[in-house]
Amino acid sequence: MRRVRPLAVLVAAASIAFAAAAPARVLDRSASGFTLQNEAVVPVAPDAAWAALVGEVDAWWPRDHRWWSDSRLAIEPRAGGCFCELAGERQALHMLVTFVDPGRTLRMTGGLGPLQGMGLHGALEFRLQPEAGGGTRITLWYRAGGYLPDGAPAGDPADLVGFVPIIDRVQAQQLGGLATKLGGSVITGPAAATAD
């Protein structure tokens, strides 16, 4: 069986994402962590956006951001629920659901993709707000950090600062998948380059 190298997949996917999606806003980044935020506006009510977010993740999550090409994704929208990837006996718990307010907020904790194997941990939130003129604003917010004795796999070998732009682009692509499914688009904005 051919084993896919998680970092190679992330870097390759990030280069595709760079061409296909606008970057998220880097709110802050340092040697030990970062905060990203990305927004999209979709022409559906918050309840419909929520239904797609939690009930159709397999349809909108990019196929090139999975461990296995033949897998399916599912989110159990309950405290302690799993954001899991299943491919027969091959399985991955991407994140653990920790907060559910249907139609408003989904919070999950853990490390996505290779961040999990690097020992990084974070909180990811999907925040849904009705727009004044109709539709829903979806904010994808992700804060992660941890101890990296061997350095990040790209950029500055001593910290996460150089790796954050790759994660940033991948997050934009992920939210872009949901926005596209719902007939909306990602909102672009200037990315901050703060390093503490």
C-alpha positions in Angstrom: 0.0 0.0 0.0 1.3 3.4 -0.9 1.6 5.8 2.0 0.8 9.4 1.4 3.2 11.9 3.1 1.0 14.4 5.0 3.4 17.3 4.7 3.9 16.7 1.0 0.2 16.7 0.5 -0.3 19.9 2.5 2.5 21.7 0.6 1.2 20.6 -2.8 -2.4 21.4 -1.9 -1.4 24.8 -0.6 0.2 25.7 -3.9 -3.0 24.8 -5.7 -5.0 26.7 -3.1 -2.8 29.8 -3.6 -4.0 29.9 -7.2 -7.6 29.0 -6.5 -8.5 30.9 -3.3 -7.8 34.2 -1.7 -5.8 34.1 1.6 -7.4 34.3 4.9 -6.6 37.2 7.3 -3.6 36.4 9.5 -4.6 38.1 12.7 -1.4 37.2 14.5 1.5 34.8 14.4 4.5 34.1 16.5 7.1 31.4 17.1 4.6 29.3 19.0 1.2 29.9 17.4 -1.1 31.9 15.1 -4.7 33.1 14.6 -6.4 33.1 11.2 -9.8 34.4 10.2 -11.6 34.1 6.9 -15.1 35.2 5.9 -17.6 34.3 3.2 -21.1 35.6 2.5 -23.6 33.1 1.1 -27.2 33.8 -0.2 -28.9 31.4 2.2 -30.3 31.7 5.7 -28.1 30.7 8.7 -30.1 27.5 9.2 -29.5 26.4 5.7 -25.8 27.3 5.9 -25.6 25.3 9.2 -27.2 22.3 7.5 -24.6 22.3 4.8 -21.7 23.0 7.2 -22.4 20.0 9.5 -24.5 17.7 7.2 -22.7 17.9 3.9 -19.0 18.4 4.9 -18.1 15.5 2.6 -19.5 17.4 -0.4 -17.8 20.8 0.2 -14.5 19.9 2.0 -11.7 19.8 -0.7 -10.8 16.3 -1.8 -7.1 17.2 -1.9 -7.2 17.9 1.9 -8.0 14.4 3.0 -5.7 11.6 4.2 -7.2 9.2 1.7 -8.8 9.8 -1.7 -11.5 7.2 -1.2 -12.6 8.5 2.2 -15.7 10.3 3.4 -16.0 13.1 6.0 -18.6 13.6 8.7 -19.2 16.0 11.5 -21.3 14.9 14.5 -22.8 18.3 15.7 -22.8 17.5 19.4 -20.4 18.1 22.3 -17.9 15.3 22.1 -18.8 14.6 18.5 -16.2 13.7 15.9 -15.1 15.5 12.7 -13.9 12.3 11.3 -12.5 10.9 8.0 -13.4 7.3 7.3 -12.0 5.0 4.6 -12.9 1.5 5.8 -10.5 0.6 8.6 -8.4 3.7 7.9 -9.8 6.5 10.1 -8.8 9.9 11.4 -10.3 12.1 14.0 -9.5 15.5 12.6 -11.1 17.5 15.4 -13.3 17.1 18.4 -16.6 19.0 18.6 -16.6 21.1 21.8 -19.4 23.7 21.3 -22.6 23.6 19.3 -25.1 26.4 18.9 -27.1 25.4 15.8 -27.3 28.0 13.2 -24.7 30.2 15.0 -21.5 28.6 16.2 -19.6 25.3 15.7 -16.3 25.0 17.7 -13.9 22.1 17.3 -10.5 21.5 18.8 -7.5 19.7 17.6 -4.9 19.9 14.8 -5.9 19.7 11.1 -3.8 17.6 8.7 -0.1 17.5 9.5 -0.5 19.9 12.4 -2.0 16.9 14.3 1.2 14.9 13.9 3.4 17.9 14.7 1.7 18.1 18.1 0.0 21.4 17.4 -3.5 22.0 18.9 -6.0 24.6 18.3 -9.6 25.8 18.3 -11.5 26.2 15.0 -14.8 28.0 14.9 -17.4 28.5 12.2 -19.5 31.5 13.2 -22.7 32.2 11.3 -24.4 35.6 11.3 -27.4 36.8 9.3 -26.7 39.6 6.9 -28.9 42.7 7.0 -29.8 42.4 3.3 -30.4 38.6 3.5 -28.0 35.7 3.4 -25.4 34.6 6.0 -21.8 35.7 6.8 -19.7 32.7 7.7 -16.5 33.4 9.6 -13.9 30.6 9.9 -11.6 31.4 12.8 -8.6 29.2 13.8 -6.1 29.6 16.6 -3.4 27.0 17.1 -0.1 26.6 18.7 2.3 24.3 20.4 5.9 23.3 21.1 8.0 22.7 18.0 11.4 21.5 19.1 12.3 20.6 15.5 10.8 23.7 14.0 8.1 24.1 11.5 8.4 22.3 8.1 8.6 25.5 6.0 9.9 28.9 6.5 11.9 29.8 9.6 13.1 26.5 11.1 12.7 27.8 14.6 9.0 28.6 14.6 5.6 28.7 12.9 6.0 32.2 11.4 7.1 30.9 7.9 4.5 28.1 7.9 1.5 30.2 8.6 1.0 31.5 5.0 0.5 27.9 3.9 -2.0 27.1 6.6 -3.7 30.4 5.7 -4.2 29.5 2.1 -5.5 26.0 3.0 -8.1 27.6 5.3 -9.3 29.9 2.6 -9.7 27.0 0.3 -11.7 25.0 2.9 -14.1 27.9 3.6 -14.2 28.5 -0.2 -15.6 25.0 -0.7 -18.5 25.7 1.7 -19.1 29.1 0.2 -19.2 27.8 -3.4 -21.6 25.0 -2.4 -23.9 27.6 -1.0 -23.6 30.0 -3.9 -21.4 32.6 -2.2 -17.8 33.6 -2.2 -14.9 34.2 0.2 -14.3 37.8 1.2 -10.7 38.9 0.7 -8.8 41.3 2.8 -5.2 42.4 3.6 -3.3 39.8 5.5 -1.4 41.0 8.6 2.2 40.0 9.0 2.6 40.4 12.7 5.4 38.4 14.4 5.9 38.8 18.1 
